[in-house]
Amino acid sequence: MIKLHGYPLSNYYNMVKFALIEKNIDFEDVIAVPRQGEISRNKSPLGQIPFIDTDQGSLSDTMVILGYLETIKPEPALLPKDTYEAAKVWQVCKVLELNIELQARRHFGELFWGGARNESAVTDARTLLEKGLYALSQLGSFDPYLCGAFSIADIYAAHTFIYAGPACQKVYGWDIVAEVKGLQHTIDKTNARKAGAMVAADQKAALNTYQ
């Protein structure tokens, strides 16, 4: 059985958990919080979550894990069968990861911990966010999901904007979800799925405890 290491406040952990539930893969939750020194560098060389234990060994990095899950259990599919369309899904995921989540994360200290504003990131991050949102609007069809059929891209989007949205609202007064026509609808549809509702409930409970 797969063991999933991480905790429900982590959006990347929640992406993997969403996929495991969506694909009906049996797994065991193992709570691991990086700042508490609970991460084995033998299993996650960068000391990051999530990571998984498999019968063959451990894997880390969300995108790597999601690709692995799709390989070991192709149905229900979270990637299109067509190789080009599947590559487009991964392209969307990279935009979400590098141009939106990673940039908004530079402001998480202010959002979650009341830290000082990262002034050096304000302008740079916004420029990259604008590029990412434009790319997302060009790459997505949003009919009815981000890339047409429900896919890994929708899981990525829902759990990217769950924190990126509030962070940009706080720092810039900017509703980044509204910048992309159709995005809110696809996020809502994703969160309304059985797996989405389960993951969201766990995330909300963990957030309430944290606060």
C-alpha positions in Angstrom: 0.0 0.0 0.0 1.2 3.5 -0.8 2.0 5.7 2.2 1.5 9.4 1.6 3.6 11.7 3.8 2.6 15.3 4.5 -0.1 17.2 6.2 -3.4 18.9 5.1 -2.2 22.5 5.2 0.1 21.7 2.3 -1.5 22.4 -1.0 0.9 20.1 -2.8 0.2 17.2 -0.4 -3.5 17.9 -1.1 -3.0 17.6 -4.8 -1.6 14.1 -4.4 -4.3 13.1 -1.9 -7.0 14.3 -4.3 -5.5 12.2 -7.1 -5.2 9.1 -4.9 -8.9 9.4 -3.8 -10.1 10.2 -7.4 -8.3 7.1 -8.7 -9.5 4.9 -5.9 -6.0 3.9 -4.9 -5.7 2.6 -1.3 -3.2 4.6 0.7 -2.2 5.4 4.2 -1.8 9.0 5.5 1.4 9.6 7.4 1.6 13.1 9.0 4.9 14.8 8.4 5.6 18.5 8.9 8.9 19.8 7.5 9.5 22.4 10.1 9.2 19.8 12.9 12.0 17.8 11.5 9.9 14.8 10.5 11.1 14.5 6.9 13.5 11.7 6.1 16.2 12.9 3.6 16.6 9.3 2.5 13.0 9.3 1.3 12.7 13.0 0.3 16.2 14.3 -0.6 15.2 17.9 -0.6 13.3 17.5 2.7 10.0 18.5 1.2 6.5 17.1 1.2 4.7 15.4 -0.1 6.5 12.1 -0.7 5.3 8.6 -1.0 6.5 5.2 0.0 5.9 2.4 -2.6 6.8 -1.2 -2.7 9.8 -0.2 -4.8 11.0 2.7 -2.8 10.1 6.4 -2.2 9.2 9.2 -4.5 9.0 13.0 -3.9 7.9 16.0 -6.0 4.2 16.4 -6.6 4.4 16.3 -10.4 6.5 13.2 -10.4 4.1 11.5 -8.0 1.0 12.4 -10.0 2.7 11.0 -13.2 3.6 7.8 -11.3 0.0 7.4 -10.1 -1.3 7.8 -13.6 1.1 5.1 -14.8 0.3 2.5 -12.2 -3.5 3.0 -12.4 -4.5 4.6 -15.7 -8.2 4.4 -15.0 -10.0 6.5 -14.1 -7.8 8.7 -16.3 -6.5 12.1 -15.1 -4.6 12.6 -18.4 -6.0 12.6 -21.9 -5.2 9.5 -24.0 -3.8 11.6 -26.8 -0.1 12.3 -26.1 -0.2 15.9 -27.4 -3.3 16.7 -25.3 -1.6 15.0 -22.2 1.5 17.2 -22.8 -0.8 20.3 -22.8 -2.1 19.3 -19.4 1.5 19.1 -18.1 2.2 22.5 -19.7 -0.7 24.0 -17.8 0.6 22.4 -14.6 4.1 24.0 -15.1 2.5 27.4 -15.6 0.5 27.0 -12.4 3.5 25.8 -10.4 6.2 28.2 -11.6 4.4 31.4 -12.5 1.5 31.4 -10.1 2.0 29.2 -7.0 5.7 29.8 -6.6 5.3 33.6 -7.0 2.3 33.9 -4.7 4.3 31.7 -2.2 6.7 34.6 -1.8 4.0 36.4 0.1 2.8 33.5 2.3 4.8 34.8 5.3 2.6 37.9 5.3 -0.6 35.9 4.6 -0.2 33.2 7.2 2.3 34.3 9.9 1.9 38.1 10.0 5.4 38.6 8.8 6.8 41.7 7.1 5.8 42.3 3.5 8.4 40.9 1.1 8.9 44.2 -0.7 11.6 42.8 -3.0 9.1 40.3 -4.3 6.1 42.7 -4.8 7.0 43.9 -8.3 8.8 40.9 -9.6 6.2 38.4 -8.4 3.4 40.4 -9.9 5.1 40.5 -13.3 5.5 36.8 -13.4 1.9 36.3 -12.0 0.6 38.4 -14.9 2.5 36.3 -17.4 1.2 33.1 -15.8 -2.4 34.2 -15.8 -2.2 35.3 -19.4 -0.7 31.9 -20.3 -3.4 30.1 -18.4 -6.1 32.0 -20.3 -4.5 31.0 -23.6 -3.8 27.4 -22.8 -7.1 26.5 -21.1 -10.5 25.8 -22.7 -12.5 25.8 -19.5 -15.1 23.6 -21.2 -16.2 22.3 -18.8 -12.8 21.9 -17.0 -9.5 23.7 -17.5 -8.3 21.5 -20.4 -11.7 20.1 -21.4 -12.1 16.8 -19.5 -11.3 16.7 -15.8 -7.5 16.2 -15.4 -4.5 16.7 -13.2 -4.5 20.4 -14.3 -7.8 20.9 -12.5 -6.3 19.4 -9.3 -3.3 21.6 -9.7 -5.4 24.8 -10.3 -7.8 24.2 -7.4 -4.9 23.8 -4.9 -2.8 26.5 -6.4 -5.4 29.2 -6.1 -6.6 28.2 -2.7 -3.6 30.0 -1.2 -2.4 32.1 -4.1 -5.7 33.8 -4.4 -5.8 35.1 -0.8 -2.1 36.0 -0.9 -2.6 38.2 -3.9 -5.7 39.7 -2.5 -3.9 40.7 0.7 -0.7 42.0 -1.0 -2.1 43.6 -4.1 -5.9 43.8 -3.6 -6.0 41.7 -6.7 -8.5 39.0 -7.5 -6.3 36.8 -9.6 -9.0 34.1 -10.2 -11.2 36.7 -11.8 -8.5 37.6 -14.2 -9.0 34.3 -16.1 -12.5 33.9 -17.6 -14.0 30.6 -16.7 -11.4 29.7 -14.0 -13.7 30.2 -11.0 -16.2 27.8 -12.6 -13.7 25.1 -13.2 -12.3 25.4 -9.7 -15.8 25.2 -8.2 -16.5 22.1 -10.3 -13.3 20.5 -9.2 -13.9 21.2 -5.5 -17.5 19.8 -5.8 -16.2 16.4 -6.8 -16.2 13.8 -4.1 -12.4 13.8 -3.8 -12.4 17.6 -3.9 -14.9 17.8 -1.0 -13.0 15.3 1.1 -9.7 17.0 0.6 -11.2 20.5 1.2 -12.8 19.4 4.4 -9.5 18.0 5.8 -7.7 21.2 4.7 -10.3 23.4 6.4 -10.1 21.4 9.6 -6.3 21.7 9.7 -6.5 25.4 9.0 -9.0 26.0 11.8 -6.7 24.1 14.2 -3.6 26.0 13.0 -5.4 29.4 13.5 
